[in-house]
Amino acid sequence: MSEVQELKKTVKQLQSADTEQDILSLLTVLKQHKHVTEAILRESKIGLAVGKLRMHKAKAVADLAKEIVKQWKTAVEKAKLKGSGHAAADSDKKPPATPVTPSGASSSSRSAKTDGFNGSTGDKTRDRCVQMIYDGLSCDSGAPVELISKKAHEVEKAVYTNMGGLTNDYKAKIRSLFVNLKDNSNPGLRVSIVEGIVSPEKFAKMTSQEMASEERKAADKKIEEENLFKSLSAEDKQAETDAFQCSRCKQRKCVYRQQQTRSADEPMTTFVTCTVCKNKWKFC
């Protein structure tokens, strides 16, 4: 069985793995593939499969996936630089052309410039916007230029259509998408677009809140809930009860209050505070 076939088999195993340990075992084996080529990564699709795991909820899986992707990118970049060196040695001492990946470029600096991507929409402003989206999608991706180029063009076209041309809203939306794509803490957003999990049309309409990482959404939700507790007036009626058990200290010494936080035809929200450890929670 060829290396590509073996890696394709591993891709299927990763996609069907049920436990964290199974995934870690497969990744540990993949880590031994230190001399992969860009052609192998592209044909087997193993780069995309491992790249997706960088946003796995298990930290051990996410960290190992990041380490493997970095290792493979370094190997591919070294191969490119080595090829550029040979080409320069064979030239008749002419000034060397600028390489696709500049000497010394790190694996995390991939962009439209390093990949030789220009946009090619026929309009300079739109070309630059396509390049910005490409920069955001490609910065830590192992996907081929053709795929990222296609996604970048589709995103820009969707924004152009939605905003009615080269308007201020068009430019503002492109900047918003770019900033969220370049967020180092949100690799899952980039992967989801490149892999087609989120369509370019849907992405072009997403708000900053919708584009946020799961960690950011969880943090925002926690802040929102804390603010909601604080917003309740101190004069609101509180009642003591032993009907609720605190999940933190397991005591049944609580006070609670109720408030209509949704539409009138929806149940009231109950806010509970443990008087022992001050833990707070709510339910409808």
Backbone as CSV, one residue per row, in Angstrom:
resi,resn,N_x,N_y,N_z,CA_x,CA_y,CA_z,C_x,C_y,C_z
1,MET,0.849,-1.202,0.000,0.000,0.000,0.000,0.881,1.248,0.000
2,SER,0.601,2.217,-0.892,1.401,3.432,-0.981,1.156,4.325,0.235
3,GLU,2.050,5.299,0.423,1.920,6.210,1.558,0.635,7.020,1.483
4,VAL,0.276,7.444,0.278,-0.957,8.213,0.110,-2.170,7.378,0.507
5,GLN,-2.202,6.132,0.095,-3.312,5.247,0.433,-3.394,5.024,1.938
6,GLU,-2.229,4.863,2.566,-2.206,4.676,4.020,-2.754,5.905,4.734
7,LEU,-2.365,7.080,4.254,-2.834,8.317,4.878,-4.322,8.528,4.639
8,LYS,-4.812,8.141,3.462,-6.250,8.234,3.200,-7.017,7.340,4.168
9,LYS,-6.464,6.176,4.448,-7.073,5.258,5.406,-7.089,5.886,6.803
10,THR,-6.010,6.563,7.146,-5.938,7.227,8.448,-6.955,8.353,8.555
11,VAL,-7.175,9.071,7.445,-8.191,10.139,7.431,-9.554,9.572,7.818
12,LYS,-9.909,8.435,7.235,-11.192,7.795,7.544,-11.247,7.360,9.004
13,GLN,-10.118,6.862,9.517,-10.069,6.426,10.916,-10.237,7.614,11.862
14,LEU,-9.634,8.740,11.515,-9.778,9.941,12.339,-11.224,10.424,12.357
15,GLN,-11.863,10.343,11.201,-13.247,10.817,11.093,-14.225,9.929,11.842
16,SER,-13.867,8.654,12.009,-14.773,7.718,12.681,-14.370,7.412,14.121
17,ALA,-13.240,7.965,14.578,-12.761,7.701,15.938,-13.778,8.187,16.964
18,ASP,-14.066,7.359,17.953,-15.100,7.681,18.943,-14.551,8.317,20.212
19,THR,-13.314,8.005,20.566,-12.781,8.477,21.837,-11.550,9.356,21.634
20,GLU,-11.262,10.148,22.648,-10.085,11.010,22.621,-8.819,10.176,22.504
21,GLN,-8.785,9.034,23.200,-7.606,8.184,23.172,-7.348,7.616,21.777
22,ASP,-8.428,7.254,21.079,-8.286,6.732,19.714,-7.660,7.786,18.796
23,ILE,-8.135,9.015,18.942,-7.618,10.102,18.107,-6.153,10.364,18.430
24,LEU,-5.820,10.382,19.730,-4.438,10.622,20.134,-3.506,9.528,19.613
25,SER,-3.984,8.291,19.602,-3.169,7.180,19.104,-2.866,7.357,17.621
26,LEU,-3.885,7.752,16.859,-3.695,7.975,15.424,-2.758,9.155,15.158
27,LEU,-2.921,10.222,15.945,-2.067,11.394,15.769,-0.616,11.090,16.138
28,THR,-0.441,10.259,17.147,0.914,9.876,17.552,1.636,9.157,16.417
29,VAL,0.899,8.304,15.711,1.476,7.596,14.563,1.795,8.592,13.448
30,LEU,0.875,9.528,13.208,1.075,10.515,12.139,2.280,11.409,12.417
31,LYS,2.565,11.634,13.680,3.687,12.497,14.039,5.016,11.935,13.534
32,GLN,5.041,10.638,13.284,6.266,10.007,12.798,6.505,10.298,11.312
33,HIS,5.458,10.772,10.599,5.605,11.128,9.177,6.225,12.520,9.092
34,LYS,7.526,12.601,9.245,8.206,13.902,9.311,8.611,14.438,7.946
35,HIS,8.607,13.592,6.943,9.119,14.019,5.631,8.023,13.990,4.553
36,VAL,6.829,14.388,4.931,5.741,14.436,3.960,5.982,15.566,2.967
37,THR,5.397,15.426,1.798,5.509,16.467,0.775,4.159,17.160,0.599
38,GLU,4.191,18.310,-0.062,2.949,19.035,-0.316,2.010,18.199,-1.175
39,ALA,2.569,17.448,-2.116,1.751,16.602,-2.991,1.049,15.506,-2.200
40,ILE,1.762,14.909,-1.253,1.171,13.848,-0.423,0.061,14.417,0.458
41,LEU,0.314,15.564,1.080,-0.689,16.195,1.944,-1.935,16.554,1.154
42,ARG,-1.721,17.034,-0.067,-2.845,17.460,-0.894,-3.669,16.267,-1.379
43,GLU,-2.991,15.232,-1.883,-3.698,14.083,-2.450,-4.418,13.254,-1.389
44,SER,-3.789,13.101,-0.227,-4.388,12.264,0.826,-5.411,13.013,1.672
45,LYS,-5.360,14.351,1.628,-6.232,15.218,2.436,-5.977,15.073,3.938
46,ILE,-4.822,14.511,4.297,-4.505,14.343,5.714,-4.237,15.684,6.387
47,GLY,-3.697,16.647,5.596,-3.432,17.968,6.160,-4.703,18.640,6.654
48,LEU,-5.764,18.557,5.861,-7.045,19.148,6.256,-7.632,18.428,7.458
49,ALA,-7.513,17.098,7.465,-8.090,16.298,8.554,-7.434,16.630,9.884
50,VAL,-6.098,16.710,9.883,-5.385,17.027,11.121,-5.587,18.501,11.488
51,GLY,-5.605,19.369,10.476,-5.821,20.788,10.735,-7.141,21.052,11.445
52,LYS,-8.153,20.298,11.085,-9.469,20.463,11.705,-9.440,20.129,13.190
53,LEU,-8.554,19.202,13.571,-8.478,18.770,14.972,-7.830,19.814,15.877
54,ARG,-7.283,20.878,15.282,-6.687,21.931,16.109,-7.734,22.666,16.939
55,MET,-8.997,22.510,16.581,-10.050,23.156,17.368,-10.831,22.127,18.195
56,HIS,-10.274,20.933,18.381,-10.937,19.878,19.158,-11.115,20.330,20.611
57,LYS,-12.210,19.913,21.213,-12.500,20.338,22.590,-11.502,19.789,23.592
58,ALA,-10.870,18.653,23.283,-9.861,18.076,24.168,-8.520,18.762,23.915
59,LYS,-7.948,19.389,24.930,-6.712,20.155,24.769,-5.563,19.282,24.270
60,ALA,-5.484,18.042,24.745,-4.398,17.158,24.339,-4.443,16.890,22.838
61,VAL,-5.658,16.694,22.313,-5.832,16.450,20.875,-5.479,17.709,20.092
62,ALA,-6.010,18.844,20.526,-5.766,20.110,19.821,-4.276,20.453,19.798
63,ASP,-3.595,20.276,20.933,-2.166,20.615,21.007,-1.328,19.710,20.107
64,LEU,-1.642,18.402,20.099,-0.873,17.477,19.277,-1.114,17.748,17.794
65,ALA,-2.360,18.060,17.440,-2.685,18.376,16.044,-1.917,19.621,15.589
66,LYS,-1.849,20.638,16.450,-1.113,21.863,16.120,0.369,21.560,15.913
67,GLU,0.907,20.692,16.763,2.322,20.336,16.668,2.624,19.620,15.347
68,ILE,1.711,18.716,14.950,1.912,17.969,13.707,1.813,18.890,12.499
69,VAL,0.809,19.766,12.498,0.645,20.699,11.375,1.881,21.589,11.234
70,LYS,2.385,22.069,12.356,3.582,22.916,12.329,4.775,22.129,11.778
71,GLN,4.893,20.878,12.197,5.988,20.019,11.737,5.919,19.805,10.233
72,TRP,4.716,19.530,9.729,4.551,19.289,8.295,4.795,20.548,7.493
73,LYS,4.311,21.677,7.996,4.517,22.938,7.280,5.999,23.269,7.173
74,THR,6.711,23.030,8.265,8.143,23.284,8.255,8.838,22.422,7.199
75,ALA,8.432,21.153,7.121,9.023,20.233,6.139,8.741,20.701,4.713
76,VAL,7.503,21.137,4.455,7.132,21.600,3.116,7.881,22.879,2.760
77,GLU,7.982,23.803,3.730,8.678,25.064,3.477,10.157,24.820,3.188
78,LYS,10.772,23.895,3.930,12.184,23.586,3.706,12.400,23.015,2.306
79,ALA,11.447,22.169,1.890,11.550,21.573,0.553,11.450,22.656,-0.520
80,LYS,10.565,23.634,-0.319,10.415,24.720,-1.287,11.679,25.575,-1.359
81,LEU,12.212,25.884,-0.163,13.413,26.709,-0.123,14.600,25.983,-0.741
82,LYS,14.671,24.692,-0.507,15.746,23.892,-1.090,15.646,23.891,-2.610
83,GLY,14.405,23.775,-3.113,14.188,23.805,-4.553,14.570,25.146,-5.142
84,SER,14.256,26.213,-4.407,14.604,27.554,-4.877,16.110,27.725,-4.931
85,GLY,16.808,27.119,-3.956,18.268,27.210,-3.903,18.908,26.534,-5.092
86,HIS,18.377,25.351,-5.482,18.907,24.638,-6.638,18.697,25.429,-7.923
87,ALA,17.523,26.055,-8.016,17.213,26.816,-9.225,18.169,27.996,-9.369
88,ALA,18.488,28.626,-8.213,19.385,29.774,-8.246,20.788,29.351,-8.650
89,ALA,21.218,28.155,-8.189,22.559,27.667,-8.496,22.715,27.379,-9.975
90,ASP,21.611,27.012,-10.633,21.668,26.666,-12.044,21.535,27.879,-12.966
91,SER,21.222,29.034,-12.395,21.067,30.226,-13.227,22.443,30.751,-13.621
92,ASP,22.519,31.571,-14.674,23.795,32.098,-15.163,24.156,33.371,-14.412
93,LYS,24.122,33.259,-13.075,24.473,34.363,-12.197,23.623,35.595,-12.454
94,LYS,22.361,35.349,-12.850,21.436,36.462,-13.029,20.829,36.795,-11.683
95,PRO,20.340,38.034,-11.481,19.708,38.387,-10.210,18.573,37.414,-9.932
96,PRO,18.550,36.800,-8.760,17.523,35.806,-8.449,16.137,36.417,-8.383
97,ALA,15.179,35.681,-8.903,13.784,36.124,-8.819,13.289,35.933,-7.401
98,THR,12.301,36.727,-7.007,11.737,36.604,-5.672,11.008,35.280,-5.554
99,PRO,11.353,34.412,-4.585,10.713,33.108,-4.449,9.284,33.251,-3.973
100,VAL,8.488,32.229,-4.250,7.092,32.238,-3.802,7.017,32.349,-2.299
101,THR,7.872,31.602,-1.579,7.939,31.718,-0.134,9.285,32.327,0.218
102,PRO,9.310,33.580,0.676,10.570,34.257,0.926,11.438,33.502,1.913
103,SER,12.765,33.611,1.729,13.697,32.959,2.642,13.484,33.476,4.047
104,GLY,13.380,32.543,4.995,13.187,32.929,6.388,11.734,33.043,6.781
105,ALA,10.817,32.867,5.849,9.396,32.977,6.191,8.997,31.825,7.079
106,SER,8.212,32.112,8.099,7.792,31.064,9.022,6.559,30.377,8.482
107,SER,6.243,29.228,9.056,5.102,28.448,8.573,3.786,29.139,8.849
108,SER,3.816,30.163,9.742,2.566,30.844,10.076,2.393,32.129,9.277
109,SER,3.301,32.415,8.297,3.235,33.676,7.566,2.725,33.510,6.144
110,ARG,2.043,32.443,5.864,1.519,32.228,4.522,0.501,33.307,4.182
111,SER,0.545,33.794,2.944,-0.350,34.876,2.533,-0.483,34.861,1.021
112,ALA,-1.292,35.790,0.512,-1.451,35.918,-0.936,-0.101,36.231,-1.581
113,LYS,0.709,37.043,-0.918,2.013,37.430,-1.477,2.954,36.235,-1.568
114,THR,3.057,35.448,-0.478,3.972,34.301,-0.499,3.497,33.214,-1.446
115,ASP,2.174,33.128,-1.676,1.627,32.107,-2.578,1.513,32.596,-4.018
116,GLY,1.853,33.872,-4.263,1.769,34.410,-5.613,0.348,34.567,-6.110
117,PHE,-0.582,34.865,-5.178,-1.996,35.014,-5.543,-2.334,36.492,-5.679
118,ASN,-3.000,36.871,-6.786,-3.247,38.286,-7.067,-4.713,38.716,-7.057
119,GLY,-5.636,37.803,-7.034,-7.049,38.186,-7.018,-7.719,38.061,-8.361
120,SER,-7.269,38.801,-9.348,-7.738,38.727,-10.737,-9.243,38.840,-10.933
121,THR,-9.850,39.913,-10.360,-11.278,40.165,-10.591,-11.480,41.182,-11.709
122,GLY,-10.423,41.912,-12.035,-10.544,42.961,-13.039,-10.703,44.328,-12.422
123,ASP,-10.807,44.391,-11.082,-10.945,45.662,-10.382,-9.919,45.685,-9.251
124,LYS,-9.133,46.748,-9.145,-8.051,46.800,-8.173,-8.552,46.713,-6.737
125,THR,-9.640,47.409,-6.446,-10.180,47.383,-5.087,-10.672,45.993,-4.721
126,ARG,-11.403,45.361,-5.629,-11.905,44.015,-5.366,-10.754,43.008,-5.285
127,ASP,-9.732,43.206,-6.121,-8.563,42.322,-6.075,-7.933,42.356,-4.687
128,ARG,-7.792,43.576,-4.161,-7.173,43.722,-2.830,-8.048,43.063,-1.753
129,CYS,-9.352,43.172,-1.894,-10.254,42.567,-0.913,-10.205,41.034,-0.982
130,VAL,-10.113,40.508,-2.199,-9.977,39.050,-2.350,-8.676,38.592,-1.702
131,GLN,-7.610,39.377,-1.894,-6.315,39.044,-1.294,-6.391,39.061,0.229
132,MET,-7.153,40.001,0.792,-7.303,40.063,2.247,-7.982,38.796,2.777
133,ILE,-9.038,38.366,2.089,-9.725,37.151,2.509,-8.795,35.950,2.363
134,TYR,-8.024,35.944,1.283,-7.060,34.859,1.070,-6.036,34.838,2.210
135,ASP,-5.538,36.008,2.593,-4.581,36.095,3.699,-5.161,35.488,4.973
136,GLY,-6.438,35.821,5.241,-7.075,35.304,6.443,-7.252,33.797,6.416
137,LEU,-7.643,33.269,5.272,-7.887,31.831,5.147,-6.596,31.018,5.122
138,SER,-5.542,31.585,4.570,-4.322,30.808,4.317,-3.284,30.879,5.417
139,CYS,-3.419,31.815,6.359,-2.318,32.119,7.279,-1.738,30.906,7.993
140,ASP,-2.543,29.905,8.323,-1.997,28.703,8.963,-2.540,27.432,8.311
141,SER,-2.944,27.553,7.060,-3.574,26.423,6.364,-2.573,25.623,5.547
142,GLY,-2.857,24.336,5.431,-2.047,23.484,4.577,-2.766,23.149,3.285
143,ALA,-3.897,23.804,3.039,-4.698,23.535,1.843,-4.021,24.104,0.600
144,PRO,-4.279,23.527,-0.568,-3.664,24.011,-1.809,-4.144,25.410,-2.186
145,VAL,-3.300,26.122,-2.923,-3.607,27.491,-3.342,-4.929,27.548,-4.094
146,GLU,-5.167,26.566,-4.967,-6.376,26.568,-5.793,-7.649,26.561,-4.937
147,LEU,-7.643,25.772,-3.861,-8.821,25.674,-3.010,-9.054,26.973,-2.245
148,ILE,-8.003,27.505,-1.637,-8.147,28.749,-0.868,-8.525,29.902,-1.791
149,SER,-7.942,29.926,-2.992,-8.267,30.954,-3.977,-9.760,30.920,-4.317
150,LYS,-10.281,29.728,-4.533,-11.693,29.566,-4.883,-12.590,30.090,-3.761
151,LYS,-12.256,29.738,-2.510,-13.056,30.180,-1.371,-12.985,31.695,-1.199
152,ALA,-11.797,32.261,-1.375,-11.634,33.712,-1.218,-12.465,34.471,-2.253
153,HIS,-12.436,33.999,-3.503,-13.230,34.640,-4.564,-14.727,34.532,-4.263
154,GLU,-15.163,33.383,-3.785,-16.587,33.186,-3.505,-17.062,34.052,-2.351
155,VAL,-16.222,34.206,-1.328,-16.580,35.069,-0.191,-16.695,36.514,-0.644
156,GLU,-15.676,36.999,-1.377,-15.697,38.388,-1.847,-16.891,38.660,-2.744
157,LYS,-17.201,37.724,-3.625,-18.328,37.895,-4.540,-19.643,37.980,-3.777
158,ALA,-19.779,37.150,-2.728,-21.008,37.164,-1.922,-21.158,38.505,-1.206
159,VAL,-20.063,39.028,-0.660,-20.114,40.326,0.021,-20.441,41.433,-0.980
160,TYR,-19.822,41.383,-2.145,-20.053,42.370,-3.203,-21.535,42.394,-3.595
161,THR,-22.128,41.215,-3.722,-23.544,41.117,-4.093,-24.442,41.604,-2.961
162,ASN,-24.143,41.168,-1.741,-24.968,41.536,-0.583,-24.965,43.036,-0.318
163,MET,-23.815,43.679,-0.523,-23.664,45.095,-0.193,-23.908,46.025,-1.375
164,GLY,-24.303,45.477,-2.510,-24.652,46.307,-3.661,-23.481,46.981,-4.336
165,GLY,-22.338,46.294,-4.394,-21.186,46.849,-5.093,-20.116,47.375,-4.157
166,LEU,-19.259,48.247,-4.690,-18.117,48.781,-3.930,-18.553,49.938,-3.025
167,THR,-19.380,49.630,-2.064,-19.881,50.635,-1.120,-19.028,50.639,0.139
168,ASN,-19.296,51.607,1.024,-18.591,51.639,2.309,-18.939,50.408,3.140
169,ASP,-20.183,49.946,3.010,-20.598,48.737,3.738,-19.824,47.522,3.244
170,TYR,-19.565,47.483,1.941,-18.776,46.380,1.366,-17.383,46.359,1.982
171,LYS,-16.732,47.512,2.027,-15.373,47.592,2.557,-15.346,47.268,4.049
172,ALA,-16.349,47.746,4.787,-16.407,47.480,6.224,-16.607,45.990,6.499
173,LYS,-17.441,45.351,5.674,-17.700,43.922,5.872,-16.453,43.101,5.570
174,ILE,-15.743,43.445,4.512,-14.499,42.732,4.178,-13.510,42.860,5.326
175,ARG,-13.387,44.062,5.887,-12.455,44.263,7.015,-12.864,43.425,8.216
176,SER,-14.169,43.359,8.484,-14.662,42.572,9.614,-14.366,41.086,9.431
177,LEU,-14.609,40.575,8.229,-14.331,39.167,7.945,-12.840,38.882,8.078
178,PHE,-12.016,39.799,7.570,-10.565,39.624,7.617,-10.059,39.570,9.062
179,VAL,-10.514,40.501,9.880,-10.071,40.559,11.276,-10.435,39.277,12.021
180,ASN,-11.638,38.780,11.790,-12.060,37.553,12.473,-11.312,36.329,11.948
181,LEU,-11.014,36.301,10.650,-10.257,35.187,10.084,-8.830,35.153,10.626
182,LYS,-8.240,36.318,10.871,-6.853,36.387,11.321,-6.699,36.179,12.825
183,ASP,-7.800,36.001,13.539,-7.750,35.786,14.980,-7.028,34.474,15.278
184,ASN,-5.878,34.545,15.916,-5.078,33.347,16.194,-5.797,32.351,17.087
185,SER,-6.737,32.823,17.899,-7.437,31.931,18.822,-8.649,31.263,18.179
186,ASN,-8.855,31.512,16.875,-10.044,30.965,16.229,-9.716,30.226,14.934
187,PRO,-8.833,29.201,14.982,-8.492,28.464,13.755,-9.670,27.703,13.179
188,GLY,-10.632,27.377,14.037,-11.794,26.625,13.576,-12.600,27.350,12.517
189,LEU,-12.628,28.686,12.594,-13.366,29.468,11.601,-12.722,29.301,10.232
190,ARG,-11.409,29.420,10.176,-10.698,29.281,8.905,-10.889,27.882,8.312
191,VAL,-10.735,26.873,9.159,-10.871,25.485,8.704,-12.277,25.227,8.176
192,SER,-13.295,25.730,8.869,-14.683,25.460,8.481,-15.014,26.037,7.108
193,ILE,-14.385,27.134,6.738,-14.654,27.748,5.432,-13.874,27.029,4.339
194,VAL,-12.596,26.754,4.591,-11.772,26.069,3.598,-12.322,24.683,3.304
195,GLU,-12.806,23.995,4.336,-13.307,22.632,4.158,-14.762,22.585,3.699
196,GLY,-15.423,23.747,3.609,-16.796,23.775,3.119,-17.841,23.501,4.167
197,ILE,-17.447,23.464,5.455,-18.423,23.262,6.531,-19.352,24.466,6.608
198,VAL,-18.784,25.641,6.421,-19.558,26.891,6.340,-19.397,27.416,4.918
199,SER,-20.492,27.638,4.230,-20.426,28.098,2.842,-19.957,29.553,2.783
200,PRO,-19.307,29.963,1.698,-18.881,31.353,1.540,-20.056,32.326,1.646
201,GLU,-21.206,31.916,1.118,-22.397,32.775,1.164,-22.861,33.004,2.604
202,LYS,-22.831,31.953,3.398,-23.229,32.082,4.807,-22.207,32.892,5.576
203,PHE,-20.935,32.619,5.342,-19.866,33.342,6.028,-19.947,34.834,5.739
204,ALA,-20.283,35.197,4.511,-20.347,36.603,4.119,-21.420,37.367,4.889
205,LYS,-22.375,36.663,5.490,-23.463,37.316,6.221,-23.308,37.198,7.743
206,MET,-22.283,36.493,8.200,-22.129,36.257,9.633,-21.701,37.523,10.371
207,THR,-22.191,37.660,11.610,-21.784,38.772,12.458,-20.516,38.387,13.218
208,SER,-19.900,39.357,13.868,-18.698,39.077,14.654,-18.995,38.080,15.762
209,GLN,-20.197,38.184,16.346,-20.581,37.240,17.407,-20.700,35.821,16.862
210,GLU,-21.244,35.690,15.674,-21.404,34.363,15.067,-20.053,33.769,14.657
211,MET,-19.093,34.623,14.307,-17.786,34.151,13.886,-16.864,33.826,15.059
212,ALA,-17.232,34.245,16.256,-16.359,34.063,17.415,-16.100,32.589,17.703
213,SER,-14.964,32.304,18.331,-14.621,30.936,18.702,-15.574,30.447,19.789
214,GLU,-15.622,29.134,19.972,-16.487,28.563,21.000,-16.084,29.068,22.382
215,GLU,-14.772,29.233,22.596,-14.292,29.734,23.888,-14.787,31.151,24.130
216,ARG,-14.749,31.984,23.065,-15.202,33.357,23.188,-16.704,33.422,23.426
217,LYS,-17.445,32.570,22.728,-18.896,32.538,22.923,-19.243,32.129,24.345
218,ALA,-18.509,31.126,24.874,-18.773,30.663,26.242,-18.459,31.772,27.247
219,ALA,-17.350,32.492,27.009,-16.975,33.586,27.913,-18.001,34.706,27.861
220,ASP,-18.470,35.041,26.656,-19.486,36.096,26.508,-20.790,35.706,27.197
221,LYS,-21.152,34.424,27.074,-22.380,33.954,27.704,-22.289,34.053,29.216
222,LYS,-21.106,33.708,29.741,-20.906,33.785,31.190,-21.015,35.219,31.672
223,ILE,-20.400,36.141,30.922,-20.463,37.561,31.283,-21.902,38.060,31.231
224,GLU,-22.633,37.628,30.197,-24.030,38.039,30.045,-24.872,37.568,31.224
225,GLU,-24.651,36.319,31.636,-25.415,35.780,32.754,-25.067,36.491,34.061
226,GLU,-23.775,36.795,34.245,-23.366,37.503,35.455,-23.979,38.899,35.499
227,ASN,-23.995,39.563,34.343,-24.591,40.894,34.284,-26.091,40.846,34.548
228,LEU,-26.721,39.748,34.085,-28.157,39.605,34.302,-28.455,39.452,35.785
229,PHE,-27.621,38.690,36.486,-27.790,38.542,37.932,-27.619,39.892,38.624
230,LYS,-26.581,40.639,38.192,-26.309,41.928,38.818,-27.411,42.945,38.541
231,SER,-28.065,42.783,37.383,-29.094,43.752,36.997,-30.373,43.614,37.801
232,LEU,-30.542,42.487,38.441,-31.743,42.285,39.245,-31.710,43.240,40.441
233,SER,-32.762,43.932,40.624,-32.817,44.913,41.711,-32.670,44.252,43.068
234,ALA,-31.963,44.923,43.948,-31.798,44.398,45.308,-33.130,44.339,46.028
235,GLU,-34.102,45.090,45.530,-35.415,45.104,46.159,-36.314,43.996,45.654
236,ASP,-35.853,43.290,44.596,-36.643,42.169,44.095,-36.815,41.146,45.205
237,LYS,-37.962,40.586,45.282,-38.265,39.637,46.336,-37.426,38.377,46.186
238,GLN,-36.738,37.989,47.288,-35.986,36.759,47.320,-36.600,35.840,48.368
239,ALA,-36.606,34.585,48.082,-37.179,33.621,49.015,-36.165,32.528,49.309
240,GLU,-36.109,32.137,50.560,-35.211,31.049,50.935,-35.899,29.719,50.646
241,THR,-35.091,28.750,50.265,-35.656,27.443,49.938,-34.601,26.353,50.075
242,ASP,-35.074,25.135,50.295,-34.173,23.981,50.282,-34.538,23.071,49.101
243,ALA,-35.297,23.641,48.167,-35.761,22.853,47.014,-34.662,22.656,45.977
244,PHE,-33.618,23.497,46.029,-32.544,23.403,45.041,-31.243,22.978,45.714
245,GLN,-30.521,22.091,45.060,-29.217,21.659,45.575,-28.111,22.297,44.748
246,CYS,-27.174,22.912,45.431,-26.052,23.548,44.742,-25.150,22.486,44.119
247,SER,-24.825,22.648,42.841,-23.980,21.677,42.151,-22.526,21.755,42.614
248,ARG,-22.172,22.880,43.247,-20.781,23.056,43.664,-20.531,22.501,45.067
249,CYS,-21.303,22.945,46.051,-21.050,22.505,47.430,-22.052,21.468,47.931
250,LYS,-23.081,21.162,47.099,-24.083,20.132,47.389,-25.001,20.489,48.569
251,GLN,-24.963,21.744,49.009,-25.856,22.181,50.080,-27.212,22.579,49.500
252,ARG,-28.209,22.642,50.377,-29.555,23.026,49.958,-29.998,24.319,50.649
253,LYS,-29.063,25.218,50.833,-29.369,26.501,51.458,-29.275,27.571,50.376
254,CYS,-30.403,27.913,49.815,-30.428,28.828,48.671,-31.487,29.904,48.822
255,VAL,-31.299,30.966,48.085,-32.346,31.975,47.917,-32.613,32.066,46.422
256,TYR,-33.848,32.421,46.059,-34.159,32.504,44.633,-35.120,33.642,44.372
257,ARG,-35.158,34.060,43.149,-36.114,35.075,42.706,-36.479,34.771,41.273
258,GLN,-37.587,35.308,40.816,-38.051,35.051,39.461,-38.265,36.361,38.715
259,GLN,-38.015,36.312,37.413,-38.174,37.518,36.591,-38.556,37.113,35.177
260,GLN,-39.392,37.934,34.548,-39.799,37.687,33.174,-38.727,38.261,32.260
261,THR,-37.875,37.396,31.725,-36.765,37.863,30.883,-37.042,37.651,29.403
262,ARG,-38.113,36.922,29.081,-38.442,36.672,27.682,-39.837,37.195,27.401
263,SER,-40.471,36.771,26.345,-41.811,37.266,26.005,-42.817,36.810,27.060
264,ALA,-43.934,37.516,27.094,-44.923,37.287,28.149,-45.495,35.873,28.141
265,ASP,-45.520,35.229,26.984,-46.086,33.885,26.909,-45.063,32.793,27.226
266,GLU,-43.842,33.202,27.596,-42.799,32.246,27.962,-42.719,32.138,29.485
267,PRO,-42.239,31.013,30.021,-42.119,30.860,31.478,-41.146,31.879,32.061
268,MET,-41.333,32.212,33.330,-40.434,33.126,34.006,-39.086,32.431,34.247
269,THR,-38.030,33.219,34.342,-36.703,32.682,34.624,-36.460,32.721,36.124
270,THR,-35.981,31.615,36.677,-35.683,31.528,38.104,-34.182,31.665,38.311
271,PHE,-33.791,32.628,39.175,-32.389,32.866,39.491,-32.122,32.366,40.904
272,VAL,-31.149,31.480,41.037,-30.867,30.852,42.331,-29.444,31.188,42.766
273,THR,-29.288,31.511,44.052,-27.970,31.770,44.624,-27.784,30.915,45.867
274,CYS,-26.703,30.171,45.920,-26.384,29.365,47.096,-25.852,30.297,48.181
275,THR,-26.426,30.246,49.384,-25.988,31.132,50.471,-24.711,30.631,51.140
276,VAL,-24.290,29.416,50.795,-23.084,28.842,51.396,-21.833,29.229,50.601
277,CYS,-21.842,28.896,49.294,-20.630,29.155,48.463,-20.838,30.255,47.430
278,LYS,-22.031,30.848,47.404,-22.360,31.972,46.501,-22.426,31.563,45.034
279,ASN,-22.523,30.289,44.747,-22.696,29.826,43.374,-24.034,30.311,42.842
280,LYS,-24.081,30.677,41.565,-25.317,31.187,40.963,-25.666,30.361,39.737
281,TRP,-26.968,30.152,39.525,-27.434,29.519,38.302,-28.866,29.948,38.036
282,LYS,-29.327,29.652,36.833,-30.702,30.019,36.457,-31.320,28.941,35.604
283,PHE,-32.635,28.934,35.575,-33.362,28.005,34.715,-34.738,28.576,34.445
284,CYS,-35.383,28.040,33.389,-36.718,28.501,33.014,-37.756,27.448,33.358
